[in-house]
Amino acid sequence: MVTKRVTARIVGACFLFSNVVFLSGALFFVEPILSAPEYLTLASANKTRLVVGALLEMLNGVAYLGIAVFMFPIFKKRYESLALGYIGFRVIEFVMQILSDLSPLALISISEEYLKVGAPAGSSYQILGSLLVAERYWAFQMVSITLVLGAFLFYTMLYKTRLIPRFISIWGLLGAAIVLVNAILDMIGIPPGNLGFVMLLNELFLGVWLIVKGFNEPETAPKSV
């Protein structure tokens, strides 16, 4: 039986780990290549970099699944339906993350073929490359939306159970709402810049809090949803 103290430390470590590996994979490995005008020629030359970056991003999804799995036994005692919904959103988020990461991996093969035939004859590969970049963009938007929906359930349950100070839960709900607005504006062509730092800071703070402080004792009155 895993104690609540151990669970808190594991969940806290998962929050820190997920953000570190995702930011590392996206900012330092994948996006500098995909955002370059000559990405179609850079992809094959940076094969190792893209593979490592995609794997790091996938580990982010694994960590979020781990959070849902470890929190389920705690949440289900009072909010079983919400806890199941939370796991469901995390599973969908993981699938969307995989789809997002398949694009840079497939782009490696497209890039290799593009270099073989040369630019004048490579228009079809340029189209395929554009489609893969677009697929990654839309898959990541779905990652953001499912992350937000899961976060709403997660922080609502934390708020109700008082397992952590309520200001952290409110902060998390606010951060999730901001990420949702950010994603919607970006999808309709009004890029607001990256407002996800509010959510990022919350998850980093929560991760440290759970490792150092653990969970509070929940209220004992039985409730169900």
Secondary structure, 3 states (H helix, E strand, C coil): CCCHHHHHHHHHHHHHHHHHHHHHHHHHHHHHHHCCCCHHHHHHHCHHHHHHHHHHHHHHHHHHHHHHHHHHHHHHHHHHHHHHHHHHHHHHHHHHHHHHHHHHHHHHHHHHHHHHHCHHHCHHHHHHHHHHHHHHHHHHHHHHHHHHHHHHHHHHHHHHHCCCCHHHHHHHHHHHHHHHHHHHHHHCCCCCCCCCHHHHHHHHHHHHHHHHCCCCCCCCCCCCC
